């Protein structure tokens, strides 16, 4: 499968509101949509921010698990839909 097809499938998977969506999958999706990840300063710890223009998605990297929590997936979907990104 080519890279574009994989990213499209990940976007569709995110839209389906899965319970096992990982941070790595989210990073792949957001970067493919033009977002850039930044860390929140020296004391930010696991806090990261994805930016695209004036659209910001802030969250904690899951630890020790790799999967995002359900409320995180819901918030991300809401931000992406309101920003007309997906």
PDB file with SEQRES, HELIX, SHEET and CRYST1 records, atoms N, CA, C and O in Angstrom:
SEQRES   1 A   86  UNK UNK UNK UNK UNK UNK UNK UNK UNK UNK UNK UNK UNK          
SEQRES   2 A   86  UNK UNK UNK UNK UNK UNK UNK UNK UNK UNK UNK UNK UNK          
SEQRES   3 A   86  UNK UNK UNK UNK UNK UNK UNK UNK UNK UNK UNK UNK UNK          
SEQRES   4 A   86  UNK UNK UNK UNK UNK UNK UNK UNK UNK UNK UNK UNK UNK          
SEQRES   5 A   86  UNK UNK UNK UNK UNK UNK UNK UNK UNK UNK UNK UNK UNK          
SEQRES   6 A   86  UNK UNK UNK UNK UNK UNK UNK UNK UNK UNK UNK UNK UNK          
SEQRES   7 A   86  UNK UNK UNK UNK UNK UNK UNK UNK                              
HELIX    1 AA1 UNK A    3  UNK A   15  1                                  13    
HELIX    2 AA2 UNK A   23  UNK A   32  1                                  10    
HELIX    3 AA3 UNK A   70  UNK A   82  1                                  13    
SHEET    1 AA1 3 UNK A  36  UNK A  39  0                                        
SHEET    2 AA1 3 UNK A  47  UNK A  52 -1                                        
SHEET    3 AA1 3 UNK A  55  UNK A  60 -1                                        
CRYST1    1.000    1.000    1.000  90.00  90.00  90.00 P 1           1          
ATOM      1  N   UNK A   1       0.846  -1.172   0.000  1.00  0.00           N  
ATOM      2  CA  UNK A   1       0.000   0.000   0.000  1.00  0.00           C  
ATOM      3  C   UNK A   1       0.895   1.241   0.000  1.00  0.00           C  
ATOM      4  O   UNK A   1       1.902   1.294   0.706  1.00  0.00           O  
ATOM      5  N   UNK A   2       0.514   2.226  -0.797  1.00  0.00           N  
ATOM      6  CA  UNK A   2       1.336   3.433  -0.814  1.00  0.00           C  
ATOM      7  C   UNK A   2       1.062   4.291   0.418  1.00  0.00           C  
ATOM      8  O   UNK A   2       0.094   4.082   1.149  1.00  0.00           O  
ATOM      9  N   UNK A   3       1.948   5.260   0.620  1.00  0.00           N  
ATOM     10  CA  UNK A   3       1.884   6.098   1.821  1.00  0.00           C  
ATOM     11  C   UNK A   3       0.601   6.905   1.886  1.00  0.00           C  
ATOM     12  O   UNK A   3       0.019   7.058   2.960  1.00  0.00           O  
ATOM     13  N   UNK A   4       0.146   7.430   0.733  1.00  0.00           N  
ATOM     14  CA  UNK A   4      -1.070   8.232   0.707  1.00  0.00           C  
ATOM     15  C   UNK A   4      -2.284   7.392   1.104  1.00  0.00           C  
ATOM     16  O   UNK A   4      -3.134   7.849   1.868  1.00  0.00           O  
ATOM     17  N   UNK A   5      -2.364   6.179   0.592  1.00  0.00           N  
ATOM     18  CA  UNK A   5      -3.467   5.290   0.942  1.00  0.00           C  
ATOM     19  C   UNK A   5      -3.480   4.963   2.425  1.00  0.00           C  
ATOM     20  O   UNK A   5      -4.542   4.885   3.041  1.00  0.00           O  
ATOM     21  N   UNK A   6      -2.307   4.775   2.992  1.00  0.00           N  
ATOM     22  CA  UNK A   6      -2.197   4.481   4.428  1.00  0.00           C  
ATOM     23  C   UNK A   6      -2.701   5.665   5.249  1.00  0.00           C  
ATOM     24  O   UNK A   6      -3.430   5.479   6.223  1.00  0.00           O  
ATOM     25  N   UNK A   7      -2.316   6.878   4.860  1.00  0.00           N  
ATOM     26  CA  UNK A   7      -2.736   8.074   5.596  1.00  0.00           C  
ATOM     27  C   UNK A   7      -4.243   8.275   5.487  1.00  0.00           C  
ATOM     28  O   UNK A   7      -4.899   8.638   6.464  1.00  0.00           O  
ATOM     29  N   UNK A   8      -4.788   8.040   4.299  1.00  0.00           N  
ATOM     30  CA  UNK A   8      -6.241   8.165   4.127  1.00  0.00           C  
ATOM     31  C   UNK A   8      -6.972   7.148   4.987  1.00  0.00           C  
ATOM     32  O   UNK A   8      -8.005   7.460   5.580  1.00  0.00           O  
ATOM     33  N   UNK A   9      -6.444   5.941   5.057  1.00  0.00           N  
ATOM     34  CA  UNK A   9      -7.066   4.915   5.902  1.00  0.00           C  
ATOM     35  C   UNK A   9      -6.988   5.290   7.378  1.00  0.00           C  
ATOM     36  O   UNK A   9      -7.923   5.036   8.137  1.00  0.00           O  
ATOM     37  N   UNK A  10      -5.859   5.901   7.785  1.00  0.00           N  
ATOM     38  CA  UNK A  10      -5.742   6.344   9.174  1.00  0.00           C  
ATOM     39  C   UNK A  10      -6.736   7.461   9.481  1.00  0.00           C  
ATOM     40  O   UNK A  10      -7.312   7.499  10.569  1.00  0.00           O  
ATOM     41  N   UNK A  11      -6.937   8.367   8.531  1.00  0.00           N  
ATOM     42  CA  UNK A  11      -7.917   9.443   8.726  1.00  0.00           C  
ATOM     43  C   UNK A  11      -9.311   8.847   8.870  1.00  0.00           C  
ATOM     44  O   UNK A  11     -10.072   9.255   9.747  1.00  0.00           O  
ATOM     45  N   UNK A  12      -9.648   7.896   8.025  1.00  0.00           N  
ATOM     46  CA  UNK A  12     -10.960   7.244   8.113  1.00  0.00           C  
ATOM     47  C   UNK A  12     -11.096   6.501   9.442  1.00  0.00           C  
ATOM     48  O   UNK A  12     -12.167   6.496  10.049  1.00  0.00           O  
ATOM     49  N   UNK A  13     -10.021   5.882   9.884  1.00  0.00           N  
ATOM     50  CA  UNK A  13     -10.039   5.175  11.173  1.00  0.00           C  
ATOM     51  C   UNK A  13     -10.270   6.158  12.319  1.00  0.00           C  
ATOM     52  O   UNK A  13     -11.050   5.877  13.229  1.00  0.00           O  
ATOM     53  N   UNK A  14      -9.598   7.305  12.279  1.00  0.00           N  
ATOM     54  CA  UNK A  14      -9.805   8.330  13.306  1.00  0.00           C  
ATOM     55  C   UNK A  14     -11.259   8.799  13.309  1.00  0.00           C  
ATOM     56  O   UNK A  14     -11.858   8.963  14.372  1.00  0.00           O  
ATOM     57  N   UNK A  15     -11.821   9.012  12.130  1.00  0.00           N  
ATOM     58  CA  UNK A  15     -13.221   9.468  12.025  1.00  0.00           C  
ATOM     59  C   UNK A  15     -14.194   8.452  12.615  1.00  0.00           C  
ATOM     60  O   UNK A  15     -15.293   8.817  13.032  1.00  0.00           O  
ATOM     61  N   UNK A  16     -13.800   7.184  12.653  1.00  0.00           N  
ATOM     62  CA  UNK A  16     -14.688   6.141  13.195  1.00  0.00           C  
ATOM     63  C   UNK A  16     -14.658   6.108  14.717  1.00  0.00           C  
ATOM     64  O   UNK A  16     -15.327   5.281  15.338  1.00  0.00           O  
ATOM     65  N   UNK A  17     -13.867   7.026  15.328  1.00  0.00           N  
ATOM     66  CA  UNK A  17     -13.801   7.168  16.783  1.00  0.00           C  
ATOM     67  C   UNK A  17     -13.375   5.856  17.470  1.00  0.00           C  
ATOM     68  O   UNK A  17     -14.083   5.350  18.340  1.00  0.00           O  
ATOM     69  N   UNK A  18     -12.210   5.310  17.070  1.00  0.00           N  
ATOM     70  CA  UNK A  18     -11.766   4.035  17.641  1.00  0.00           C  
ATOM     71  C   UNK A  18     -11.309   4.184  19.091  1.00  0.00           C  
ATOM     72  O   UNK A  18     -10.912   5.267  19.522  1.00  0.00           O  
ATOM     73  N   UNK A  19     -11.372   3.104  19.817  1.00  0.00           N  
ATOM     74  CA  UNK A  19     -10.937   3.106  21.215  1.00  0.00           C  
ATOM     75  C   UNK A  19      -9.456   2.778  21.345  1.00  0.00           C  
ATOM     76  O   UNK A  19      -8.899   2.867  22.439  1.00  0.00           O  
ATOM     77  N   UNK A  20      -8.805   2.397  20.237  1.00  0.00           N  
ATOM     78  CA  UNK A  20      -7.406   1.976  20.299  1.00  0.00           C  
ATOM     79  C   UNK A  20      -6.510   2.786  19.362  1.00  0.00           C  
ATOM     80  O   UNK A  20      -5.527   2.264  18.838  1.00  0.00           O  
ATOM     81  N   UNK A  21      -6.852   4.069  19.149  1.00  0.00           N  
ATOM     82  CA  UNK A  21      -6.055   4.933  18.273  1.00  0.00           C  
ATOM     83  C   UNK A  21      -4.823   5.392  19.041  1.00  0.00           C  
ATOM     84  O   UNK A  21      -4.940   5.952  20.131  1.00  0.00           O  
ATOM     85  N   UNK A  22      -3.641   5.158  18.474  1.00  0.00           N  
ATOM     86  CA  UNK A  22      -2.404   5.460  19.196  1.00  0.00           C  
ATOM     87  C   UNK A  22      -1.915   6.885  18.919  1.00  0.00           C  
ATOM     88  O   UNK A  22      -2.313   7.520  17.943  1.00  0.00           O  
ATOM     89  N   UNK A  23      -1.053   7.360  19.797  1.00  0.00           N  
ATOM     90  CA  UNK A  23      -0.460   8.683  19.613  1.00  0.00           C  
ATOM     91  C   UNK A  23       0.340   8.719  18.311  1.00  0.00           C  
ATOM     92  O   UNK A  23       0.291   9.717  17.591  1.00  0.00           O  
ATOM     93  N   UNK A  24       1.070   7.655  18.000  1.00  0.00           N  
ATOM     94  CA  UNK A  24       1.860   7.616  16.762  1.00  0.00           C  
ATOM     95  C   UNK A  24       0.961   7.727  15.531  1.00  0.00           C  
ATOM     96  O   UNK A  24       1.301   8.412  14.567  1.00  0.00           O  
ATOM     97  N   UNK A  25      -0.191   7.048  15.569  1.00  0.00           N  
ATOM     98  CA  UNK A  25      -1.141   7.154  14.460  1.00  0.00           C  
ATOM     99  C   UNK A  25      -1.657   8.584  14.343  1.00  0.00           C  
ATOM    100  O   UNK A  25      -1.777   9.119  13.241  1.00  0.00           O  
ATOM    101  N   UNK A  26      -1.962   9.199  15.483  1.00  0.00           N  
ATOM    102  CA  UNK A  26      -2.440  10.581  15.476  1.00  0.00           C  
ATOM    103  C   UNK A  26      -1.382  11.506  14.885  1.00  0.00           C  
ATOM    104  O   UNK A  26      -1.696  12.366  14.062  1.00  0.00           O  
ATOM    105  N   UNK A  27      -0.134  11.333  15.300  1.00  0.00           N  
ATOM    106  CA  UNK A  27       0.939  12.182  14.787  1.00  0.00           C  
ATOM    107  C   UNK A  27       1.056  12.036  13.270  1.00  0.00           C  
ATOM    108  O   UNK A  27       1.227  13.034  12.570  1.00  0.00           O  
ATOM    109  N   UNK A  28       0.968  10.823  12.757  1.00  0.00           N  
ATOM    110  CA  UNK A  28       1.021  10.581  11.308  1.00  0.00           C  
ATOM    111  C   UNK A  28      -0.120  11.304  10.604  1.00  0.00           C  
ATOM    112  O   UNK A  28       0.095  11.967   9.589  1.00  0.00           O  
ATOM    113  N   UNK A  29      -1.336  11.180  11.140  1.00  0.00           N  
ATOM    114  CA  UNK A  29      -2.508  11.821  10.534  1.00  0.00           C  
ATOM    115  C   UNK A  29      -2.351  13.339  10.529  1.00  0.00           C  
ATOM    116  O   UNK A  29      -2.516  13.983   9.493  1.00  0.00           O  
ATOM    117  N   UNK A  30      -2.031  13.905  11.690  1.00  0.00           N  
ATOM    118  CA  UNK A  30      -1.952  15.360  11.783  1.00  0.00           C  
ATOM    119  C   UNK A  30      -0.835  15.927  10.913  1.00  0.00           C  
ATOM    120  O   UNK A  30      -1.019  16.960  10.269  1.00  0.00           O  
ATOM    121  N   UNK A  31       0.306  15.274  10.886  1.00  0.00           N  
ATOM    122  CA  UNK A  31       1.394  15.755  10.034  1.00  0.00           C  
ATOM    123  C   UNK A  31       1.024  15.653   8.560  1.00  0.00           C  
ATOM    124  O   UNK A  31       1.423  16.505   7.766  1.00  0.00           O  
ATOM    125  N   UNK A  32       0.267  14.622   8.180  1.00  0.00           N  
ATOM    126  CA  UNK A  32      -0.164  14.500   6.787  1.00  0.00           C  
ATOM    127  C   UNK A  32      -1.183  15.584   6.423  1.00  0.00           C  
ATOM    128  O   UNK A  32      -1.359  15.903   5.248  1.00  0.00           O  
ATOM    129  N   UNK A  33      -1.857  16.151   7.442  1.00  0.00           N  
ATOM    130  CA  UNK A  33      -2.828  17.228   7.219  1.00  0.00           C  
ATOM    131  C   UNK A  33      -2.171  18.611   7.327  1.00  0.00           C  
ATOM    132  O   UNK A  33      -2.850  19.633   7.226  1.00  0.00           O  
ATOM    133  N   UNK A  34      -0.848  18.638   7.533  1.00  0.00           N  
ATOM    134  CA  UNK A  34      -0.126  19.901   7.558  1.00  0.00           C  
ATOM    135  C   UNK A  34       0.136  20.484   8.934  1.00  0.00           C  
ATOM    136  O   UNK A  34       0.570  21.631   9.042  1.00  0.00           O  
ATOM    137  N   UNK A  35      -0.120  19.716   9.993  1.00  0.00           N  
ATOM    138  CA  UNK A  35       0.143  20.187  11.352  1.00  0.00           C  
ATOM    139  C   UNK A  35       1.613  19.970  11.692  1.00  0.00           C  
ATOM    140  O   UNK A  35       2.252  19.054  11.175  1.00  0.00           O  
ATOM    141  N   UNK A  36       2.140  20.823  12.567  1.00  0.00           N  
ATOM    142  CA  UNK A  36       3.492  20.654  13.086  1.00  0.00           C  
ATOM    143  C   UNK A  36       3.413  20.458  14.588  1.00  0.00           C  
ATOM    144  O   UNK A  36       2.660  21.149  15.274  1.00  0.00           O  
ATOM    145  N   UNK A  37       4.198  19.505  15.103  1.00  0.00           N  
ATOM    146  CA  UNK A  37       4.193  19.226  16.533  1.00  0.00           C  
ATOM    147  C   UNK A  37       5.275  20.049  17.228  1.00  0.00           C  
ATOM    148  O   UNK A  37       6.407  20.136  16.755  1.00  0.00           O  
ATOM    149  N   UNK A  38       4.904  20.655  18.365  1.00  0.00           N  
ATOM    150  CA  UNK A  38       5.866  21.361  19.198  1.00  0.00           C  
ATOM    151  C   UNK A  38       5.705  20.869  20.624  1.00  0.00           C  
ATOM    152  O   UNK A  38       4.620  20.457  21.034  1.00  0.00           O  
ATOM    153  N   UNK A  39       6.792  20.915  21.372  1.00  0.00           N  
ATOM    154  CA  UNK A  39       6.733  20.573  22.789  1.00  0.00           C  
ATOM    155  C   UNK A  39       6.513  21.861  23.561  1.00  0.00           C  
ATOM    156  O   UNK A  39       6.910  22.935  23.109  1.00  0.00           O  
ATOM    157  N   UNK A  40       5.895  21.761  24.701  1.00  0.00           N  
ATOM    158  CA  UNK A  40       5.495  22.929  25.462  1.00  0.00           C  
ATOM    159  C   UNK A  40       6.590  23.416  26.405  1.00  0.00           C  
ATOM    160  O   UNK A  40       6.374  23.462  27.616  1.00  0.00           O  
ATOM    161  N   UNK A  41       7.749  23.779  25.885  1.00  0.00           N  
ATOM    162  CA  UNK A  41       8.813  24.332  26.722  1.00  0.00           C  
ATOM    163  C   UNK A  41       9.547  23.269  27.518  1.00  0.00           C  
ATOM    164  O   UNK A  41       9.270  22.075  27.398  1.00  0.00           O  
ATOM    165  N   UNK A  42      10.487  23.724  28.330  1.00  0.00           N  
ATOM    166  CA  UNK A  42      11.332  22.800  29.084  1.00  0.00           C  
ATOM    167  C   UNK A  42      10.566  22.050  30.154  1.00  0.00           C  
ATOM    168  O   UNK A  42      10.908  20.911  30.473  1.00  0.00           O  
ATOM    169  N   UNK A  43       9.531  22.670  30.716  1.00  0.00           N  
ATOM    170  CA  UNK A  43       8.793  22.033  31.806  1.00  0.00           C  
ATOM    171  C   UNK A  43       7.486  21.419  31.320  1.00  0.00           C  
ATOM    172  O   UNK A  43       6.635  21.060  32.133  1.00  0.00           O  
ATOM    173  N   UNK A  44       7.317  21.293  30.012  1.00  0.00           N  
ATOM    174  CA  UNK A  44       6.075  20.783  29.456  1.00  0.00           C  
ATOM    175  C   UNK A  44       5.857  19.297  29.684  1.00  0.00           C  
ATOM    176  O   UNK A  44       4.730  18.812  29.586  1.00  0.00           O  
ATOM    177  N   UNK A  45       6.909  18.583  29.983  1.00  0.00           N  
ATOM    178  CA  UNK A  45       6.780  17.149  30.205  1.00  0.00           C  
ATOM    179  C   UNK A  45       6.229  16.443  28.986  1.00  0.00           C  
ATOM    180  O   UNK A  45       6.800  16.535  27.900  1.00  0.00           O  
ATOM    181  N   UNK A  46       5.128  15.742  29.156  1.00  0.00           N  
ATOM    182  CA  UNK A  46       4.554  14.976  28.058  1.00  0.00           C  
ATOM    183  C   UNK A  46       3.544  15.797  27.250  1.00  0.00           C  
ATOM    184  O   UNK A  46       2.888  15.268  26.354  1.00  0.00           O  
ATOM    185  N   UNK A  47       3.424  17.063  27.562  1.00  0.00           N  
ATOM    186  CA  UNK A  47       2.466  17.919  26.857  1.00  0.00           C  
ATOM    187  C   UNK A  47       3.012  18.316  25.486  1.00  0.00           C  
ATOM    188  O   UNK A  47       4.144  18.786  25.376  1.00  0.00           O  
ATOM    189  N   UNK A  48       2.208  18.127  24.450  1.00  0.00           N  
ATOM    190  CA  UNK A  48       2.587  18.505  23.091  1.00  0.00           C  
ATOM    191  C   UNK A  48       1.470  19.317  22.467  1.00  0.00           C  
ATOM    192  O   UNK A  48       0.320  19.270  22.904  1.00  0.00           O  
ATOM    193  N   UNK A  49       1.832  20.059  21.442  1.00  0.00           N  
ATOM    194  CA  UNK A  49       0.855  20.863  20.722  1.00  0.00           C  
ATOM    195  C   UNK A  49       1.084  20.663  19.231  1.00  0.00           C  
ATOM    196  O   UNK A  49       2.219  20.680  18.756  1.00  0.00           O  
ATOM    197  N   UNK A  50      -0.003  20.476  18.507  1.00  0.00           N  
ATOM    198  CA  UNK A  50       0.039  20.397  17.056  1.00  0.00           C  
ATOM    199  C   UNK A  50      -0.593  21.681  16.532  1.00  0.00           C  
ATOM    200  O   UNK A  50      -1.699  22.044  16.933  1.00  0.00           O  
ATOM    201  N   UNK A  51       0.114  22.368  15.633  1.00  0.00           N  
ATOM    202  CA  UNK A  51      -0.367  23.639  15.101  1.00  0.00           C  
ATOM    203  C   UNK A  51      -0.475  23.593  13.579  1.00  0.00           C  
ATOM    204  O   UNK A  51       0.366  23.017  12.888  1.00  0.00           O  
ATOM    205  N   UNK A  52      -1.541  24.223  13.083  1.00  0.00           N  
ATOM    206  CA  UNK A  52      -1.700  24.459  11.644  1.00  0.00           C  
ATOM    207  C   UNK A  52      -2.447  25.774  11.535  1.00  0.00           C  
ATOM    208  O   UNK A  52      -3.648  25.837  11.798  1.00  0.00           O  
ATOM    209  N   UNK A  53      -1.741  26.822  11.149  1.00  0.00           N  
ATOM    210  CA  UNK A  53      -2.358  28.144  11.101  1.00  0.00           C  
ATOM    211  C   UNK A  53      -2.833  28.533  12.489  1.00  0.00           C  
ATOM    212  O   UNK A  53      -2.051  28.560  13.439  1.00  0.00           O  
ATOM    213  N   UNK A  54      -4.132  28.836  12.601  1.00  0.00           N  
ATOM    214  CA  UNK A  54      -4.673  29.197  13.914  1.00  0.00           C  
ATOM    215  C   UNK A  54      -5.373  28.028  14.605  1.00  0.00           C  
ATOM    216  O   UNK A  54      -6.060  28.219  15.609  1.00  0.00           O  
ATOM    217  N   UNK A  55      -5.202  26.829  14.073  1.00  0.00           N  
ATOM    218  CA  UNK A  55      -5.802  25.635  14.677  1.00  0.00           C  
ATOM    219  C   UNK A  55      -4.758  24.971  15.568  1.00  0.00           C  
ATOM    220  O   UNK A  55      -3.669  24.620  15.116  1.00  0.00           O  
ATOM    221  N   UNK A  56      -5.109  24.805  16.842  1.00  0.00           N  
ATOM    222  CA  UNK A  56      -4.183  24.204  17.804  1.00  0.00           C  
ATOM    223  C   UNK A  56      -4.828  22.997  18.476  1.00  0.00           C  
ATOM    224  O   UNK A  56      -5.990  23.040  18.880  1.00  0.00           O  
ATOM    225  N   UNK A  57      -4.063  21.935  18.586  1.00  0.00           N  
ATOM    226  CA  UNK A  57      -4.493  20.737  19.308  1.00  0.00           C  
ATOM    227  C   UNK A  57      -3.441  20.472  20.377  1.00  0.00           C  
ATOM    228  O   UNK A  57      -2.297  20.145  20.062  1.00  0.00           O  
ATOM    229  N   UNK A  58      -3.832  20.613  21.650  1.00  0.00           N  
ATOM    230  CA  UNK A  58      -2.924  20.373  22.767  1.00  0.00           C  
ATOM    231  C   UNK A  58      -3.356  19.112  23.498  1.00  0.00           C  
ATOM    232  O   UNK A  58      -4.545  18.896  23.733  1.00  0.00           O  
ATOM    233  N   UNK A  59      -2.387  18.286  23.854  1.00  0.00           N  
ATOM    234  CA  UNK A  59      -2.705  17.084  24.607  1.00  0.00           C  
ATOM    235  C   UNK A  59      -1.461  16.538  25.284  1.00  0.00           C  
ATOM    236  O   UNK A  59      -0.335  16.921  24.968  1.00  0.00           O  
ATOM    237  N   UNK A  60      -1.694  15.639  26.217  1.00  0.00           N  
ATOM    238  CA  UNK A  60      -0.606  14.912  26.863  1.00  0.00           C  
ATOM    239  C   UNK A  60      -0.365  13.639  26.077  1.00  0.00           C  
ATOM    240  O   UNK A  60      -1.308  12.952  25.684  1.00  0.00           O  
ATOM    241  N   UNK A  61       0.899  13.328  25.850  1.00  0.00           N  
ATOM    242  CA  UNK A  61       1.222  12.034  25.249  1.00  0.00           C  
ATOM    243  C   UNK A  61       0.801  10.959  26.235  1.00  0.00           C  
ATOM    244  O   UNK A  61       1.083  11.071  27.428  1.00  0.00           O  
ATOM    245  N   UNK A  62       0.134   9.923  25.759  1.00  0.00           N  
ATOM    246  CA  UNK A  62      -0.257   8.852  26.679  1.00  0.00           C  
ATOM    247  C   UNK A  62       0.974   8.113  27.212  1.00  0.00           C  
ATOM    248  O   UNK A  62       1.922   7.844  26.475  1.00  0.00           O  
ATOM    249  N   UNK A  63       0.937   7.798  28.491  1.00  0.00           N  
ATOM    250  CA  UNK A  63       2.060   7.093  29.109  1.00  0.00           C  
ATOM    251  C   UNK A  63       1.560   6.364  30.352  1.00  0.00           C  
ATOM    252  O   UNK A  63       0.903   7.006  31.172  1.00  0.00           O  
ATOM    253  N   UNK A  64       1.812   5.110  30.549  1.00  0.00           N  
ATOM    254  CA  UNK A  64       2.678   4.248  29.751  1.00  0.00           C  
ATOM    255  C   UNK A  64       1.965   3.631  28.550  1.00  0.00           C  
ATOM    256  O   UNK A  64       2.612   3.052  27.677  1.00  0.00           O  
ATOM    257  N   UNK A  65       0.648   3.748  28.497  1.00  0.00           N  
ATOM    258  CA  UNK A  65      -0.074   3.178  27.338  1.00  0.00           C  
ATOM    259  C   UNK A  65       0.263   3.973  26.083  1.00  0.00           C  
ATOM    260  O   UNK A  65       0.827   5.065  26.166  1.00  0.00           O  
ATOM    261  N   UNK A  66      -0.075   3.436  24.947  1.00  0.00           N  
ATOM    262  CA  UNK A  66       0.179   4.123  23.683  1.00  0.00           C  
ATOM    263  C   UNK A  66      -1.112   4.700  23.099  1.00  0.00           C  
ATOM    264  O   UNK A  66      -1.070   5.587  22.246  1.00  0.00           O  
ATOM    265  N   UNK A  67      -2.261   4.191  23.564  1.00  0.00           N  
ATOM    266  CA  UNK A  67      -3.541   4.604  23.005  1.00  0.00           C  
ATOM    267  C   UNK A  67      -4.020   5.906  23.642  1.00  0.00           C  
ATOM    268  O   UNK A  67      -3.812   6.163  24.827  1.00  0.00           O  
ATOM    269  N   UNK A  68      -4.666   6.712  22.811  1.00  0.00           N  
ATOM    270  CA  UNK A  68      -5.297   7.932  23.308  1.00  0.00           C  
ATOM    271  C   UNK A  68      -6.557   7.555  24.068  1.00  0.00           C  
ATOM    272  O   UNK A  68      -7.159   6.514  23.805  1.00  0.00           O  
ATOM    273  N   UNK A  69      -6.954   8.397  25.005  1.00  0.00           N  
ATOM    274  CA  UNK A  69      -8.203   8.177  25.726  1.00  0.00           C  
ATOM    275  C   UNK A  69      -9.369   8.624  24.856  1.00  0.00           C  
ATOM    276  O   UNK A  69      -9.201   9.439  23.948  1.00  0.00           O  
ATOM    277  N   UNK A  70     -10.553   8.086  25.137  1.00  0.00           N  
ATOM    278  CA  UNK A  70     -11.732   8.373  24.312  1.00  0.00           C  
ATOM    279  C   UNK A  70     -12.014   9.867  24.233  1.00  0.00           C  
ATOM    280  O   UNK A  70     -12.344  10.377  23.162  1.00  0.00           O  
ATOM    281  N   UNK A  71     -11.888  10.583  25.362  1.00  0.00           N  
ATOM    282  CA  UNK A  71     -12.197  12.012  25.333  1.00  0.00           C  
ATOM    283  C   UNK A  71     -11.191  12.774  24.458  1.00  0.00           C  
ATOM    284  O   UNK A  71     -11.544  13.784  23.850  1.00  0.00           O  
ATOM    285  N   UNK A  72      -9.943  12.295  24.391  1.00  0.00           N  
ATOM    286  CA  UNK A  72      -8.949  12.950  23.545  1.00  0.00           C  
ATOM    287  C   UNK A  72      -9.313  12.795  22.070  1.00  0.00           C  
ATOM    288  O   UNK A  72      -9.235  13.753  21.301  1.00  0.00           O  
ATOM    289  N   UNK A  73      -9.709  11.592  21.683  1.00  0.00           N  
ATOM    290  CA  UNK A  73     -10.107  11.348  20.295  1.00  0.00           C  
ATOM    291  C   UNK A  73     -11.310  12.226  19.948  1.00  0.00           C  
ATOM    292  O   UNK A  73     -11.350  12.825  18.874  1.00  0.00           O  
ATOM    293  N   UNK A  74     -12.290  12.303  20.854  1.00  0.00           N  
ATOM    294  CA  UNK A  74     -13.467  13.137  20.610  1.00  0.00           C  
ATOM    295  C   UNK A  74     -13.091  14.605  20.442  1.00  0.00           C  
ATOM    296  O   UNK A  74     -13.581  15.267  19.527  1.00  0.00           O  
ATOM    297  N   UNK A  75     -12.229  15.117  21.313  1.00  0.00           N  
ATOM    298  CA  UNK A  75     -11.809  16.527  21.227  1.00  0.00           C  
ATOM    299  C   UNK A  75     -11.057  16.795  19.924  1.00  0.00           C  
ATOM    300  O   UNK A  75     -11.275  17.822  19.281  1.00  0.00           O  
ATOM    301  N   UNK A  76     -10.187  15.891  19.541  1.00  0.00           N  
ATOM    302  CA  UNK A  76      -9.406  16.065  18.314  1.00  0.00           C  
ATOM    303  C   UNK A  76     -10.338  16.083  17.102  1.00  0.00           C  
ATOM    304  O   UNK A  76     -10.199  16.934  16.222  1.00  0.00           O  
ATOM    305  N   UNK A  77     -11.282  15.150  17.056  1.00  0.00           N  
ATOM    306  CA  UNK A  77     -12.235  15.120  15.946  1.00  0.00           C  
ATOM    307  C   UNK A  77     -13.031  16.417  15.877  1.00  0.00           C  
ATOM    308  O   UNK A  77     -13.240  16.964  14.794  1.00  0.00           O  
ATOM    309  N   UNK A  78     -13.473  16.908  17.031  1.00  0.00           N  
ATOM    310  CA  UNK A  78     -14.247  18.141  17.083  1.00  0.00           C  
ATOM    311  C   UNK A  78     -13.429  19.325  16.542  1.00  0.00           C  
ATOM    312  O   UNK A  78     -13.940  20.124  15.757  1.00  0.00           O  
ATOM    313  N   UNK A  79     -12.178  19.433  16.956  1.00  0.00           N  
ATOM    314  CA  UNK A  79     -11.313  20.526  16.496  1.00  0.00           C  
ATOM    315  C   UNK A  79     -11.083  20.428  14.990  1.00  0.00           C  
ATOM    316  O   UNK A  79     -11.157  21.437  14.289  1.00  0.00           O  
ATOM    317  N   UNK A  80     -10.805  19.230  14.487  1.00  0.00           N  
ATOM    318  CA  UNK A  80     -10.553  19.046  13.065  1.00  0.00           C  
ATOM    319  C   UNK A  80     -11.791  19.341  12.218  1.00  0.00           C  
ATOM    320  O   UNK A  80     -11.686  19.902  11.128  1.00  0.00           O  
ATOM    321  N   UNK A  81     -12.967  18.956  12.731  1.00  0.00           N  
ATOM    322  CA  UNK A  81     -14.204  19.207  11.995  1.00  0.00           C  
ATOM    323  C   UNK A  81     -14.559  20.683  12.007  1.00  0.00           C  
ATOM    324  O   UNK A  81     -14.951  21.233  10.977  1.00  0.00           O  
ATOM    325  N   UNK A  82     -14.426  21.344  13.179  1.00  0.00           N  
ATOM    326  CA  UNK A  82     -14.718  22.788  13.273  1.00  0.00           C  
ATOM    327  C   UNK A  82     -13.781  23.592  12.388  1.00  0.00           C  
ATOM    328  O   UNK A  82     -14.190  24.591  11.797  1.00  0.00           O  
ATOM    329  N   UNK A  83     -12.533  23.167  12.293  1.00  0.00           N  
ATOM    330  CA  UNK A  83     -11.546  23.857  11.460  1.00  0.00           C  
ATOM    331  C   UNK A  83     -11.633  23.479   9.996  1.00  0.00           C  
ATOM    332  O   UNK A  83     -10.839  23.956   9.185  1.00  0.00           O  
ATOM    333  N   UNK A  84     -12.600  22.616   9.642  1.00  0.00           N  
ATOM    334  CA  UNK A  84     -12.804  22.145   8.269  1.00  0.00           C  
ATOM    335  C   UNK A  84     -11.545  21.490   7.701  1.00  0.00           C  
ATOM    336  O   UNK A  84     -11.237  21.622   6.517  1.00  0.00           O  
ATOM    337  N   UNK A  85     -10.828  20.785   8.573  1.00  0.00           N  
ATOM    338  CA  UNK A  85      -9.616  20.078   8.144  1.00  0.00           C  
ATOM    339  C   UNK A  85      -9.992  18.692   7.626  1.00  0.00           C  
ATOM    340  O   UNK A  85      -9.374  18.182   6.692  1.00  0.00           O  
ATOM    341  N   UNK A  86     -11.012  18.087   8.241  1.00  0.00           N  
ATOM    342  CA  UNK A  86     -11.507  16.780   7.752  1.00  0.00           C  
ATOM    343  C   UNK A  86     -13.004  16.864   7.545  1.00  0.00           C  
ATOM    344  O   UNK A  86     -13.627  15.883   7.139  1.00  0.00           O  
TER     345      UNK A  86                                                      
END                                                                             
